[in-house]
Amino acid sequence: MANKIRWGIVGTGGIAHKFAQGLGVLEDAELTAVSSRTKESAEKFASEFNVPNRHIGSDELACDKDVDVVYIATPNPMHKDDTTNCLMGGKAVLCEKPFAMNSKEVMQMITCAKEKNLFLMEAMWTYFFPGIKKVCQLVSDGAIGEVRLIQANFCLRSKWNPQGRVLNPQLGGGALLDVGIYNIALAQIIYGAEPERISSMAHIGETGVDEQGSMIFGYKGGAMAVLTCAVQTETAFEAAIYGTDGYIKLPHMFFQPDRIIVKSGQQQEKEIKFERLGNGYSYEAQEVMRCLRDGEVECPAMPLETSIAFMRTMDRVRQQWGLVYPMDAV
Ligand SMILES: NC(=O)c1ccc[n+]([C@@H]2O[C@H](COP(=O)([O-])OP(=O)(O)OC[C@H]3O[C@@H](n4cnc5c(N)ncnc54)[C@H](OP(=O)(O)O)[C@@H]3O)[C@@H](O)[C@H]2O)c1
């Protein structure tokens, strides 16, 4: 492996831009290639980020000898094929959340990575923030006693665009896969388990996807998580973790926190603030590069079993809603 880890990016949309900016602050990372559906878009992205190699499609990028690891930044239904194309070309892969459309696709991606003995990880960037690591440490140190309840809201109002990836079922739209996954990730981080019981409700809008949804998860011993997600209704992006002896609040952007509020036992509330490396996407990229340098094919902090758990939970929720995507039939 070269001194610098050489990245390729598939897709040139919103998150591809942010991730490229995130890579820009890492001295040991180099963005060497980009692929797009069109030559024009690849050229435009490449000139913006000074990327030497431009490709049409992930299968072409997969053959690029100047690339060690590929970041998949396409809409949800393209994740499986873009990921497997790159794995088949011998590349390590970091694929955006949600990992795929359903558990079947996730298992196909994982099987491919295992057969090729290559690194694969879901880009659930939340796991790598110092604020989240601190929350985990506080919980495991018993600072708030036994966790009994998690509340999390990730509800936004996106621009009305039935053709765009957020509302279009053909592009895997809907609140659960887009933002609800962050609520599920927070509950999974804290409880370390999938819910035993799920009660949920959604409003399926005129485009055929969930515009908003509410979920109540039940865990062993009666612990719960109450989670809401939306793409046409905005709330504060806040979360709280309540224990038998205190609580931790994540009052702002809980999925990428820059501060938390802790109340432990009889002590006063305490605010803890966190620095941020780059735009926050740098943390997950750093961890991927550490894994590659250490020869690890799975990230211990974000293992594939966790991605399976996210998707299995979302499949169960969708089943309650009767929300079926065209890709589920394949
Ligand atoms: N981790 C995070 O914070 C975060 C934030 C936002 C989104 N995401 C995830 O990142 C992925 C992409 O989201 P985004 O917001 O970047 O979407 P976007 O702005 O629509 O960009 C997606 C890109 O994918 C490519 N693409 C390939 N096939 C496409 C198709 N049939 N229709 C539209 N675009 C297609 C396009 O690039 P070319 O035209 O160059 O082919 C497009 O620019 C999603 O899975 C989303 O869940 C993650």
PDBQT file of the ligand as one rigid body, heavy atoms in Angstrom, charges set to zero:
ROOT
HETATM    1  N1  LIG A 401     -23.465  10.339   5.859  1.00  0.00    +0.000 N 
HETATM    2  C1  LIG A 401     -24.180  11.420   5.632  1.00  0.00    +0.000 C 
HETATM    3  O1  LIG A 401     -24.125  12.397   6.381  1.00  0.00    +0.000 OA
HETATM    4  C2  LIG A 401     -25.044  11.480   4.415  1.00  0.00    +0.000 A 
HETATM    5  C3  LIG A 401     -25.641  12.684   4.043  1.00  0.00    +0.000 A 
HETATM    6  C4  LIG A 401     -26.378  12.733   2.865  1.00  0.00    +0.000 A 
HETATM    7  C5  LIG A 401     -26.526  11.584   2.108  1.00  0.00    +0.000 A 
HETATM    8  N2  LIG A 401     -25.973  10.419   2.518  1.00  0.00    +0.000 N 
HETATM    9  C6  LIG A 401     -26.130   9.200   1.688  1.00  0.00    +0.000 C 
HETATM   10  O2  LIG A 401     -25.331   9.363   0.530  1.00  0.00    +0.000 OA
HETATM   11  C7  LIG A 401     -25.978   8.840  -0.628  1.00  0.00    +0.000 C 
HETATM   12  C8  LIG A 401     -26.064   9.927  -1.691  1.00  0.00    +0.000 C 
HETATM   13  O3  LIG A 401     -26.763  11.027  -1.176  1.00  0.00    +0.000 OA
HETATM   14  P1  LIG A 401     -26.585  12.525  -1.791  1.00  0.00    +0.000 P 
HETATM   15  O4  LIG A 401     -27.301  13.417  -0.893  1.00  0.00    +0.000 OA
HETATM   16  O5  LIG A 401     -25.166  12.780  -2.091  1.00  0.00    +0.000 OA
HETATM   17  O6  LIG A 401     -27.404  12.351  -3.149  1.00  0.00    +0.000 OA
HETATM   18  P2  LIG A 401     -27.277  13.243  -4.456  1.00  0.00    +0.000 P 
HETATM   19  O7  LIG A 401     -26.848  14.603  -4.107  1.00  0.00    +0.000 OA
HETATM   20  O8  LIG A 401     -28.523  13.024  -5.209  1.00  0.00    +0.000 OA
HETATM   21  O9  LIG A 401     -26.056  12.559  -5.243  1.00  0.00    +0.000 OA
HETATM   22  C9  LIG A 401     -26.070  11.221  -5.633  1.00  0.00    +0.000 C 
HETATM   23  C10 LIG A 401     -25.121  11.049  -6.804  1.00  0.00    +0.000 C 
HETATM   24  O10 LIG A 401     -25.167   9.688  -7.195  1.00  0.00    +0.000 OA
HETATM   25  C11 LIG A 401     -24.986   9.579  -8.596  1.00  0.00    +0.000 C 
HETATM   26  N3  LIG A 401     -26.045   8.730  -9.180  1.00  0.00    +0.000 N 
HETATM   27  C12 LIG A 401     -25.880   7.514  -9.699  1.00  0.00    +0.000 A 
HETATM   28  N4  LIG A 401     -27.031   7.021 -10.156  1.00  0.00    +0.000 NA
HETATM   29  C13 LIG A 401     -27.963   7.938  -9.925  1.00  0.00    +0.000 A 
HETATM   30  C14 LIG A 401     -29.361   8.015 -10.207  1.00  0.00    +0.000 A 
HETATM   31  N5  LIG A 401     -30.025   7.038 -10.810  1.00  0.00    +0.000 N 
HETATM   32  N6  LIG A 401     -30.002   9.120  -9.825  1.00  0.00    +0.000 NA
HETATM   33  C15 LIG A 401     -29.381  10.131  -9.208  1.00  0.00    +0.000 A 
HETATM   34  N7  LIG A 401     -28.043  10.119  -8.934  1.00  0.00    +0.000 NA
HETATM   35  C16 LIG A 401     -27.355   9.030  -9.291  1.00  0.00    +0.000 A 
HETATM   36  C17 LIG A 401     -25.017  10.995  -9.149  1.00  0.00    +0.000 C 
HETATM   37  O11 LIG A 401     -23.690  11.321  -9.492  1.00  0.00    +0.000 OA
HETATM   38  P3  LIG A 401     -23.288  11.303 -11.040  1.00  0.00    +0.000 P 
HETATM   39  O12 LIG A 401     -24.280  12.208 -11.721  1.00  0.00    +0.000 OA
HETATM   40  O13 LIG A 401     -21.926  11.811 -11.024  1.00  0.00    +0.000 OA
HETATM   41  O14 LIG A 401     -23.404   9.892 -11.504  1.00  0.00    +0.000 OA
HETATM   42  C18 LIG A 401     -25.486  11.863  -8.011  1.00  0.00    +0.000 C 
HETATM   43  O15 LIG A 401     -24.875  13.109  -8.001  1.00  0.00    +0.000 OA
HETATM   44  C19 LIG A 401     -27.316   8.307  -0.136  1.00  0.00    +0.000 C 
HETATM   45  O16 LIG A 401     -27.210   6.925   0.062  1.00  0.00    +0.000 OA
HETATM   46  C20 LIG A 401     -27.542   8.990   1.202  1.00  0.00    +0.000 C 
HETATM   47  O17 LIG A 401     -28.264   8.195   2.124  1.00  0.00    +0.000 OA
HETATM   48  C21 LIG A 401     -25.221  10.346   3.632  1.00  0.00    +0.000 A 
ENDROOT
TORSDOF 0
